[in-house]
């Protein structure tokens, strides 16, 4: 009876492991300069950063036994990518506002 209970648990565990990304996202996307970027460039950068952050979150969710320093480093990388985009987006919006006022 225990063998019958163990098999579904193993299958569920194998299925969960298959959904986990094997490698950590290594490089953050390049964010264009908000002072000169087009709307399309900023939209593409937004999608790239969202994907990078989501990939990093998915990688972290599958590694519950990761060393705390590695976990914090991965979070810092994702936050830095998001912050970089947000800074350039602010610059882009300021430029856009200046053009709209003229």
Buried (B, 14 or more C-beta within 10 A) or exposed (E): EEEEEEEEEEEEEEEEEEEEBEEBBEEBBEBBEBEEBEEEBBEBBBEBBBEBBEBBEEBBEEBEEBEEEEBEEBBEBBEEBBEBBBEBBEBBEEBEEEEEEE
